[in-house]
Amino acid sequence: MSEKRKLAFNKANYIIMITGVVVLALGFIIMTMDTEPYGFGFLGLTLGPIVVMLGFIIQFVAIFYKPKSNSDTE
C-alpha cells in the first residue's frame, strides 16, 4: 500500500502565502523609509500600513483558498 501523505495546503496556497509575506515585508520597509520625524509622513502613516493590511488580506486568502480539482474525490 502506498498512502500519499496529505499536507494541509497545496502548492497554490504556499505560493499565495509567500506572496503575502513579501507584501508584508515590503509594507514594513516602506514604513521605515519615511523621512519625517517619528514616521509621521505619508509613507509611515498612510502607504505603509495600507500595504501591510494588503499583505494580511493576502495571507487570509491563502489560508482559505481551495483550488478546484477533481483528483481529491477519493
C-alpha positions in Angstrom: 0.0 0.0 0.0 1.3 3.4 -0.9 -0.6 6.0 1.0 0.0 9.6 0.0 0.7 11.9 2.9 -1.6 14.8 2.5 -0.4 18.3 3.6 -2.8 20.9 4.9 -2.3 23.1 1.9 -1.2 22.6 -1.7 1.3 24.3 -3.9 -1.0 27.2 -4.8 -1.7 28.0 -1.1 2.0 28.2 -0.4 2.7 30.4 -3.4 0.0 32.8 -2.2 1.4 32.7 1.3 4.9 33.6 0.1 3.4 36.4 -1.9 1.7 37.7 1.3 4.9 37.5 3.3 6.7 39.5 0.6 4.0 42.1 0.6 4.1 42.4 4.4 7.9 42.8 4.4 7.5 45.5 1.6 5.0 47.4 3.7 7.3 47.4 6.7 10.2 48.5 4.5 8.0 51.3 3.1 7.2 52.5 6.7 10.9 52.7 7.6 11.7 54.8 4.5 9.7 57.7 5.9 11.9 60.8 6.4 9.5 62.7 8.7 10.2 62.7 12.5 8.7 59.6 14.2 7.3 58.3 10.9 4.5 60.9 10.7 4.8 61.4 7.0 2.8 59.9 4.1 4.9 56.7 3.9 4.7 56.0 7.6 1.1 56.8 8.3 -0.7 56.0 5.0 1.1 54.0 2.3 3.0 51.6 4.6 0.0 50.5 6.7 -2.2 50.0 3.6 0.4 47.7 2.1 0.8 45.8 5.4 -3.0 45.4 5.6 -3.0 44.1 2.0 -0.3 41.6 3.0 -2.6 40.3 5.8 -5.5 40.1 3.4 -3.4 38.0 1.0 -2.5 35.7 3.9 -6.2 35.3 4.8 -7.0 34.4 1.2 -4.1 31.9 1.1 -5.5 30.1 4.1 -9.0 29.8 2.8 -8.1 29.2 -0.9 -9.3 25.9 -2.2 -8.4 25.0 -5.8 -10.9 23.4 -8.0 -9.6 19.9 -8.7 -11.3 16.6 -9.4 -8.4 14.4 -8.1 -9.4 14.9 -4.4 -12.7 13.0 -4.8 -11.4 9.7 -3.4 
